[in-house]
Amino acid sequence: MARVNPSVNKNRYNGILNPENTCFLHWLIKEETNTVDFYQKDKKKYDQLMLNLQEDISKDIDKSKNPSQTALCYVPAGNIIDYNPQGSFDMIETLEADALKLPDINH
């Protein structure tokens, strides 16, 4: 990679790149590798998994004493792929564990 943003090395906070540099590096890698979406394969995999589970999750929410609260319990697991977990994880196990947790805000 011949092009490098000079601010990449100087704009670090405790060894972590700031969002501007992260965006630049993603753009640069996409340009150099002709890749549109790094996560396309993973997104399709987990989208299909969630679509397959949609009916079961909907039933669980509908039969709950507090459907809104139960739905909120699924949110962290549904978003786990956005956090780019390191290594492997079991989506079903994560959904089941999160569905049993009460939200921190419970009014």
Residue, then its C-alpha position, 0 to 999 in steps of 0.5 A: m500500500a503506497r498511500v498512507n495517511p500521515s495522521v494515522n500514527k500521530n492520532r492515536y489514543n492509548g494505542i487505539l485509532n480514532p474513528e477518522n483514521t479507522c474510516f480512512l483505513h477501511w476506505l484504503i483497504k477497500e480501494e486496494t482490494n476492490t472489496v465493497d463490504f468486508y462483512q457481507k458474508d457474515k451479514k448474510k449468514y446472521d441475517q438468515l439465522m435471525l430470519n429462521l428464528q423470527e417466528d420463535i422469537s415472536k412467539d416468545i415475545d407474544k406469550s410474555k407477561n411484558p412483551s416490550q421488556t422481552a423484546l428489549c432483552y433480545v436487542p443486545a444479542g441481535n446487535i452482537i454482530d455489529y460489535n465485531p466479536q473476536g473469535s467465534f460465538d454461539m448466536i443461539e446461546t447468546l440470544e437465549a442468555d440475553a432473553l433471560k436478562l432484565p434490562d438495566i432500566n426497568h420502570 
